[in-house]
Amino acid sequence: MKGMSLDIKKLVNPRTLNLPEYDQIHVTICWQNAGIQRLMSNESSYVPLESVQKAIRDFSSKVNWYPEDGNYALKLRTQLAGYTDTKMDNITIGNGSMELLDLLFQTFITRPGEDQILIPAPDYTAYTNRVKLFGYIPQFATCGENVEKAAGEILNKLNPDTKLILFSRPNNPVGKITPKKDILHLLESGVLTIVDEAYVELADPGTSVAALVSQWDNLIVLRSFSKGFGLAGLRLGYVLAHPDVIKYINKVRHIFNVNLLAIVAAEALMDDIKNAQRNIDEIRATRDWLEKSLAVLPGFRVIPSRANFLLVDVGASNKKAGVFVDYLYENGFFVRDFSKGAGLDKDRYFRITIGYRKDMQRLLDALIEFETISNHSAS
């Protein structure tokens, strides 16, 4: 009724009341200041392939039409089946892999307030808020930097209320990889296991466990076009799983959940996968070079990574991580502060997204200059 005071809080799903916001203001800051190097969100600095740009241009005049529904997307799913060594009925697509996670959470929640999800710590921060929203109770296997050994801790925490196991591989923010033999141990538990392979293109060939979905009904693999393939702005992901899992996801999701330009861009990229792979190879090479270059700086320890980022431990530098983050920001580089990252020691870590080699050289020079300035100030 017009003019009536309404207590919105009483009408809201109670599970939303205590959810912290996953603040993305850093992205807005970068859009408002084009001079900042975006090294905080693990995007690709490489512009989309020309073949991808052409596909977007060619279809921009057709956006008055609905796209193929994600339940079909026949060409793209055929391409992805070949790329991942799976079958079309193992695949559906979504508006980013996070939408697909939401669909999985909705699909498998049967006892809100009782069903549990096991997640390593550290891992992708956004997981926790989403699982709470859908009524799961998150349980954490705290591993620190040793997330590649999380499987043992996860298995120790399994209980009759455990509905899902969820983790990124390569891990975000550490960059390490849970060995395949440990994945098999988790699958042997019979618990639905979601392996988020958002960064797998940046890992060594043969790292993915996607092909195992044909052998293990309880394995679910998430993939993204945002990281190695550099299409973060189009929001496209896909899930690989047993056909029955795919069937139920398709029942839960909205129709036309992926836009036309995202689909045709992905199709063009898969047709041009060799050129996409060249960019990925360059990012890997730059990552490995920067890892070695940073490791010689006083007080720096760099965790070896198989993703498109490096986590840096400055605990031995006698400075807090935030000091380096602030200095780099002042010099045009926006990196991610993990001073308060869940599962990591406080004030020790920051993460650098790998960009073009020339930009990484500039970042390295800035850190060397900071060390020089700090030494002069101390003397």
C-alpha positions as CSV (number, residue, x, y, z in Angstrom):
1,M,0.0,0.0,0.0
2,K,1.3,3.4,-0.9
3,G,2.9,5.2,2.1
4,M,2.9,2.0,4.2
5,S,6.2,1.3,6.1
6,L,7.4,-2.2,5.3
7,D,10.0,-4.2,7.3
8,I,11.8,-5.8,4.3
9,K,14.1,-7.7,6.6
10,K,11.2,-9.8,7.9
11,L,10.4,-10.9,4.3
12,V,13.9,-11.8,3.3
13,N,15.2,-15.4,3.1
14,P,16.8,-15.6,6.6
15,R,19.9,-17.3,5.1
16,T,20.8,-14.0,3.4
17,L,20.7,-11.9,6.5
18,N,24.2,-12.7,7.7
19,L,25.9,-13.2,4.4
20,P,28.8,-10.8,3.9
21,E,29.0,-9.1,0.5
22,Y,31.6,-10.3,-1.9
23,D,32.8,-6.9,-2.8
24,Q,33.9,-6.3,-6.4
25,I,34.7,-2.6,-6.1
26,H,38.3,-3.3,-7.3
27,V,36.8,-4.1,-10.8
28,T,34.9,-0.8,-10.9
29,I,38.1,1.0,-9.8
30,C,39.9,-0.4,-12.8
31,W,37.1,0.4,-15.3
32,Q,37.2,4.0,-14.0
33,N,41.0,4.2,-14.3
34,A,42.2,2.6,-17.5
35,G,45.8,3.3,-16.5
36,I,45.8,0.7,-13.8
37,Q,47.2,-2.8,-14.6
38,R,44.5,-5.2,-13.7
39,L,46.4,-7.9,-11.9
40,M,43.9,-8.7,-9.1
41,S,41.2,-10.9,-10.6
42,N,43.1,-13.5,-12.6
43,E,41.7,-12.2,-15.9
44,S,43.7,-12.5,-19.1
45,S,45.5,-9.4,-20.2
46,Y,45.5,-10.8,-23.8
47,V,42.8,-9.3,-26.0
48,P,40.4,-11.8,-27.6
49,L,41.7,-13.6,-30.7
50,E,40.8,-11.8,-33.9
51,S,38.7,-14.8,-35.0
52,V,36.7,-14.3,-31.8
53,Q,36.3,-10.6,-32.3
54,K,35.1,-11.2,-35.8
55,A,32.4,-13.7,-34.7
56,I,31.1,-11.2,-32.2
57,R,31.0,-8.5,-34.8
58,D,29.3,-10.8,-37.3
59,F,26.5,-11.8,-34.8
60,S,26.0,-8.5,-33.2
61,S,23.3,-7.7,-35.7
62,K,21.5,-10.9,-34.7
63,V,21.0,-10.2,-31.0
64,N,17.4,-9.5,-31.6
65,W,17.0,-13.4,-31.7
66,Y,17.2,-15.7,-28.7
67,P,20.4,-17.9,-28.7
68,E,20.3,-21.7,-28.7
69,D,19.3,-22.9,-25.3
70,G,22.1,-24.3,-23.2
71,N,20.4,-27.6,-23.2
72,Y,21.3,-27.8,-26.9
73,A,24.1,-25.5,-28.1
74,L,24.9,-28.3,-30.5
75,K,28.0,-27.0,-32.1
76,L,29.7,-25.7,-28.9
77,R,28.9,-28.8,-26.9
78,T,30.3,-31.0,-29.8
79,Q,33.5,-28.9,-29.8
80,L,33.8,-29.1,-26.0
81,A,33.2,-32.9,-26.0
82,G,36.2,-33.3,-28.4
83,Y,38.3,-30.9,-26.4
84,T,37.7,-32.6,-23.1
85,D,37.6,-36.2,-24.3
86,T,34.0,-36.6,-23.1
87,K,30.6,-36.8,-24.8
88,M,27.9,-34.2,-25.6
89,D,25.5,-35.6,-23.0
90,N,28.2,-35.1,-20.4
91,I,28.1,-31.3,-21.0
92,T,25.9,-28.3,-20.3
93,I,26.8,-24.6,-20.4
94,G,26.1,-21.7,-18.1
95,N,26.5,-18.0,-17.5
96,G,30.0,-18.5,-16.0
97,S,31.0,-21.4,-13.9
98,M,29.6,-19.7,-10.8
99,E,26.1,-19.9,-12.2
100,L,26.7,-23.6,-12.7
101,L,27.8,-24.0,-9.1
102,D,24.6,-22.3,-8.0
103,L,22.6,-24.8,-10.2
104,L,24.5,-27.7,-8.6
105,F,23.8,-26.4,-5.1
106,Q,20.1,-26.0,-5.9
107,T,20.0,-29.5,-7.6
108,F,21.5,-31.4,-4.7
109,I,20.2,-29.7,-1.5
110,T,17.8,-32.0,0.2
111,R,18.1,-31.1,3.9
112,P,18.7,-27.3,4.3
113,G,20.5,-26.7,7.5
114,E,21.9,-30.2,7.6
115,D,23.6,-31.0,4.3
116,Q,27.3,-30.2,4.5
117,I,29.9,-29.2,1.9
118,L,33.6,-29.8,2.5
119,I,35.9,-27.2,1.1
120,P,39.7,-26.8,1.6
121,A,41.0,-23.6,3.2
122,P,42.3,-21.6,1.5
123,D,40.2,-21.8,-1.6
124,Y,38.0,-19.5,-3.7
125,T,36.3,-17.2,-1.2
126,A,33.0,-16.9,-3.2
127,Y,32.2,-20.6,-2.6
128,T,31.4,-20.1,1.1
129,N,28.7,-17.4,0.7
130,R,26.9,-19.3,-2.0
131,V,26.8,-22.6,-0.1
132,K,25.3,-20.8,2.9
133,L,22.7,-19.1,0.8
134,F,21.3,-22.5,-0.4
135,G,21.2,-24.0,3.1
136,Y,24.4,-26.0,3.2
137,I,26.7,-26.0,6.2
138,P,30.3,-25.4,5.0
139,Q,33.0,-27.4,6.6
140,F,36.6,-26.6,6.0
141,A,39.8,-28.7,5.7
142,T,42.4,-26.1,6.7
143,C,45.7,-26.8,4.9
144,G,47.5,-23.5,4.6
145,E,49.8,-23.5,1.6
146,N,49.7,-27.3,1.4
147,V,46.4,-27.4,-0.3
148,E,47.7,-30.0,-2.7
149,K,47.5,-32.4,0.3
150,A,43.9,-31.4,1.2
151,A,42.4,-34.8,0.2
152,G,43.6,-36.5,3.4
153,E,42.1,-33.8,5.6
154,I,38.9,-33.9,3.6
155,L,38.6,-37.7,4.0
156,N,39.1,-37.3,7.7
157,K,36.2,-34.9,8.0
158,L,33.7,-36.9,5.9
159,N,30.6,-37.8,7.9
160,P,27.0,-38.9,7.1
161,D,25.9,-35.3,6.5
162,T,28.5,-34.6,3.8
163,K,26.6,-34.0,0.6
164,L,29.4,-32.4,-1.6
165,I,33.1,-32.0,-1.8
166,L,34.2,-28.8,-3.6
167,F,37.6,-27.5,-4.5
168,S,39.5,-25.6,-7.2
169,R,42.3,-27.4,-9.1
170,P,44.7,-25.6,-9.7
171,N,43.9,-24.1,-6.3
172,N,43.0,-20.4,-6.1
173,P,44.8,-18.6,-4.5
174,V,47.8,-20.9,-4.0
175,G,48.2,-22.3,-7.5
176,K,49.0,-25.9,-6.5
177,I,47.3,-29.0,-7.8
178,T,45.8,-31.9,-5.9
179,P,47.3,-35.1,-7.4
180,K,45.1,-37.3,-9.5
181,K,45.6,-40.3,-7.1
182,D,44.1,-38.2,-4.3
183,I,41.1,-37.3,-6.5
184,L,40.5,-41.0,-7.0
185,H,40.6,-41.5,-3.2
186,L,38.0,-38.8,-2.8
187,L,35.8,-40.4,-5.5
188,E,36.1,-43.8,-3.8
189,S,34.3,-42.2,-0.9
190,G,31.1,-42.1,-3.0
191,V,30.5,-38.4,-2.2
192,L,29.7,-36.1,-5.0
193,T,32.9,-34.3,-5.8
194,I,33.1,-31.0,-7.7
195,V,36.5,-30.2,-9.1
196,D,36.7,-26.6,-10.3
197,E,39.1,-26.5,-13.2
198,A,38.8,-22.8,-14.0
199,Y,42.6,-22.5,-14.4
200,V,43.4,-25.9,-15.9
201,E,44.4,-24.5,-19.3
202,L,47.3,-22.8,-17.5
203,A,48.4,-26.1,-15.9
204,D,50.6,-28.8,-17.5
205,P,49.1,-30.9,-20.3
206,G,47.3,-33.9,-18.8
207,T,46.4,-32.2,-15.6
208,S,42.6,-32.3,-16.1
209,V,40.4,-35.0,-14.6
210,A,37.6,-34.2,-17.0
211,A,37.8,-37.5,-18.9
212,L,37.2,-39.4,-15.6
213,V,33.5,-38.4,-15.7
214,S,32.8,-41.4,-17.9
215,Q,34.2,-43.7,-15.1
216,W,32.9,-42.0,-12.0
217,D,29.3,-41.0,-11.6
218,N,30.1,-38.8,-8.6
219,L,32.6,-36.6,-10.4
220,I,31.6,-33.2,-11.5
221,V,34.1,-30.9,-13.3
222,L,33.6,-27.2,-13.8
223,R,35.3,-25.2,-16.6
224,S,35.5,-21.6,-17.5
225,F,36.3,-19.4,-20.6
226,S,37.3,-16.6,-18.3
227,K,40.9,-17.5,-17.4
228,G,43.1,-19.2,-20.0
229,F,40.7,-18.3,-22.9
230,G,40.4,-14.7,-21.9
231,L,36.6,-14.2,-22.3
232,A,35.8,-13.1,-18.7
233,G,33.5,-10.3,-19.9
234,L,31.2,-12.7,-21.7
235,R,30.5,-14.9,-18.7
236,L,30.6,-18.5,-20.0
237,G,31.4,-21.7,-18.3
238,Y,30.5,-25.4,-18.7
239,V,30.1,-28.4,-16.5
240,L,31.1,-32.0,-17.2
241,A,29.3,-34.8,-15.4
242,H,27.3,-38.0,-15.7
243,P,24.4,-37.5,-18.1
244,D,21.9,-37.8,-15.2
245,V,23.6,-34.9,-13.4
246,I,23.4,-32.9,-16.6
247,K,19.7,-33.7,-17.0
248,Y,18.9,-32.4,-13.6
249,I,20.9,-29.3,-13.9
250,N,19.1,-28.5,-17.2
251,K,15.8,-28.9,-15.3
252,V,16.9,-26.4,-12.7
253,R,18.4,-23.7,-14.8
254,H,16.7,-20.9,-16.6
255,I,16.1,-21.1,-20.3
256,F,18.4,-19.1,-22.6
257,N,20.8,-18.6,-19.7
258,V,23.8,-18.0,-22.0
259,N,23.8,-15.1,-24.4
260,L,24.3,-15.4,-28.1
261,L,27.6,-13.5,-28.3
262,A,29.1,-15.7,-25.6
263,I,28.2,-18.9,-27.5
264,V,29.5,-17.7,-30.9
265,A,32.7,-16.3,-29.4
266,A,33.3,-19.7,-27.7
267,E,32.6,-21.6,-30.9
268,A,35.1,-19.3,-32.8
269,L,37.7,-19.8,-30.1
270,M,37.4,-23.6,-30.2
271,D,37.8,-23.4,-34.0
272,D,41.0,-21.4,-33.4
273,I,42.3,-23.3,-30.4
274,K,45.9,-23.4,-31.7
275,N,46.1,-19.6,-31.5
276,A,44.5,-19.6,-28.1
277,Q,47.1,-22.1,-27.0
278,R,49.9,-19.8,-28.1
279,N,48.6,-17.1,-25.7
280,I,48.4,-19.7,-22.9
281,D,51.9,-20.8,-23.6
282,E,53.2,-17.2,-23.3
283,I,51.4,-16.7,-20.0
284,R,52.9,-19.9,-18.6
285,A,56.4,-18.9,-19.7
286,T,55.9,-15.4,-18.2
287,R,54.7,-16.9,-15.0
288,D,57.7,-19.2,-14.6
289,W,60.1,-16.3,-15.4
290,L,58.4,-14.0,-12.9
291,E,58.4,-16.7,-10.2
292,K,62.2,-17.0,-10.5
293,S,62.7,-13.3,-10.7
294,L,60.6,-12.5,-7.6
295,A,62.2,-15.3,-5.6
296,V,65.6,-13.4,-5.5
297,L,64.1,-10.3,-3.9
298,P,65.0,-10.1,-0.2
299,G,62.2,-11.5,2.0
300,F,60.2,-12.8,-0.9
301,R,59.1,-16.4,-1.2
302,V,57.0,-17.3,-4.2
303,I,54.7,-20.4,-4.2
304,P,55.2,-22.3,-7.4
305,S,51.9,-22.1,-9.4
306,R,50.2,-23.9,-12.3
307,A,47.7,-21.2,-12.8
308,N,47.8,-17.6,-14.2
309,F,48.9,-16.0,-11.0
310,L,51.6,-16.2,-8.3
311,L,51.0,-16.1,-4.5
312,V,53.9,-14.2,-2.8
313,D,54.8,-14.7,0.8
314,V,56.6,-11.6,2.3
315,G,56.7,-12.9,5.9
316,A,60.5,-12.7,6.0
317,S,60.6,-9.2,4.7
318,N,59.7,-7.5,8.0
319,K,56.9,-5.8,6.1
320,K,53.2,-6.6,5.9
321,A,51.8,-7.7,2.6
322,G,49.5,-4.7,2.5
323,V,52.6,-2.4,2.3
324,F,53.6,-4.0,-1.0
325,V,50.0,-4.0,-2.3
326,D,49.7,-0.3,-1.6
327,Y,53.0,0.6,-3.1
328,L,52.2,-1.3,-6.3
329,Y,48.8,0.4,-6.5
330,E,50.4,3.8,-6.2
331,N,52.6,2.7,-9.1
332,G,49.8,1.5,-11.4
333,F,49.5,-2.2,-10.5
334,F,46.4,-3.5,-8.8
335,V,47.3,-6.8,-7.1
336,R,45.2,-8.8,-4.6
337,D,45.9,-8.5,-0.9
338,F,45.6,-11.8,0.9
339,S,46.6,-10.4,4.3
340,K,43.4,-11.7,5.7
341,G,42.9,-14.7,3.4
342,A,41.0,-17.6,5.1
343,G,43.3,-20.5,5.7
344,L,46.5,-18.5,5.3
345,D,48.7,-16.8,7.9
346,K,47.8,-13.2,8.3
347,D,49.6,-10.2,6.8
348,R,52.0,-12.4,4.7
349,Y,50.6,-12.9,1.2
350,F,49.6,-11.1,-1.9
351,R,48.7,-12.5,-5.3
352,I,49.8,-11.3,-8.8
353,T,47.9,-12.1,-11.9
354,I,50.2,-12.8,-14.8
355,G,50.0,-10.4,-17.7
356,Y,52.2,-9.5,-20.6
357,R,55.9,-10.0,-20.1
358,K,56.6,-6.3,-20.5
359,D,54.1,-5.4,-17.8
360,M,55.5,-8.0,-15.5
361,Q,59.0,-6.6,-16.0
362,R,57.6,-3.1,-15.0
363,L,56.0,-4.6,-11.9
364,L,59.3,-6.3,-11.0
365,D,61.2,-3.1,-11.5
366,A,58.7,-1.3,-9.2
367,L,59.3,-3.9,-6.4
368,I,63.1,-3.6,-6.8
369,E,62.8,0.2,-6.6
370,F,60.7,-0.2,-3.5
371,E,63.4,-2.4,-1.9
372,T,66.0,0.3,-2.7
373,I,63.8,3.1,-1.2
374,S,63.1,1.0,1.9
375,N,66.8,0.3,2.4
376,H,67.7,4.0,2.1
377,S,65.0,4.9,4.6
378,A,66.2,2.3,7.0
379,S,69.8,3.6,6.8
